[in-house]
Amino acid sequence: MALVLSATWIAKPGEEQTVLEALQNLAGPSREEPGNLYYQAYQDPEEPGVFRIFEIYEDEDAVTAHTQYPHFVKWAAGQAIPALEERRREFYQTLDF
């Protein structure tokens, strides 16, 4: 079973572009990570400060590794997360029928 991560990032007022830039730099390298099966960011057109990231990983170890790669440290931890008003993460397991 794969592990699904659904993240919601809500930017502080005026920080939307900061978060958008970080996601632009995170997406490509995140898709190339060993253990990553899918990575897609979304921006709410009606609320441009709300971003969602849908990620699928082979297992929990791959999720943990994701947070330790240089691109995550620089762009997520270093740039996007400090610009957020709120950060939520929900985890699910796929149902392999």
Residue pairs with C-beta under 8 A, 6 or more apart in sequence:
1 93
1 94
1 95
1 96
2 37
2 56
2 57
2 58
2 59
2 93
2 94
2 96
3 56
3 57
3 58
3 59
3 60
3 62
3 63
3 91
3 92
3 93
3 94
4 54
4 55
4 56
4 57
4 91
4 92
4 93
4 94
5 53
5 54
5 55
5 56
5 57
5 63
5 89
5 90
5 91
5 92
6 52
6 53
6 54
6 55
6 89
6 90
6 91
6 92
7 52
7 53
7 55
7 87
7 88
7 89
7 90
8 50
8 51
8 52
8 86
8 87
8 88
8 89
9 19
9 50
9 51
9 52
9 53
9 80
9 84
9 86
9 87
10 49
10 50
10 51
10 84
10 85
10 86
10 87
11 18
11 19
11 49
11 50
11 51
11 83
11 84
11 85
12 49
12 83
12 84
12 85
13 49
13 85
15 49
15 83
15 84
16 48
16 49
18 79
18 80
18 83
19 49
19 51
19 80
19 83
19 84
20 43
20 51
21 79
22 75
22 76
22 79
22 80
22 83
23 41
23 51
23 53
23 75
23 80
25 71
25 74
25 75
26 41
26 71
26 72
26 75
26 76
26 80
27 39
27 40
27 41
29 69
29 71
30 36
30 39
30 55
30 66
30 69
30 71
30 72
31 38
31 39
33 62
33 65
33 66
33 69
34 62
34 65
35 57
35 58
35 59
35 61
35 62
35 65
35 66
36 55
36 56
36 57
36 58
36 62
36 66
37 56
37 57
37 58
38 54
38 55
38 56
39 53
39 54
39 55
39 56
40 53
40 54
40 55
41 51
41 52
41 53
41 54
42 51
42 52
42 53
42 54
43 50
43 51
44 50
44 51
44 52
49 85
55 63
55 66
56 94
57 63
57 66
63 91
66 72
67 76
67 77
81 87
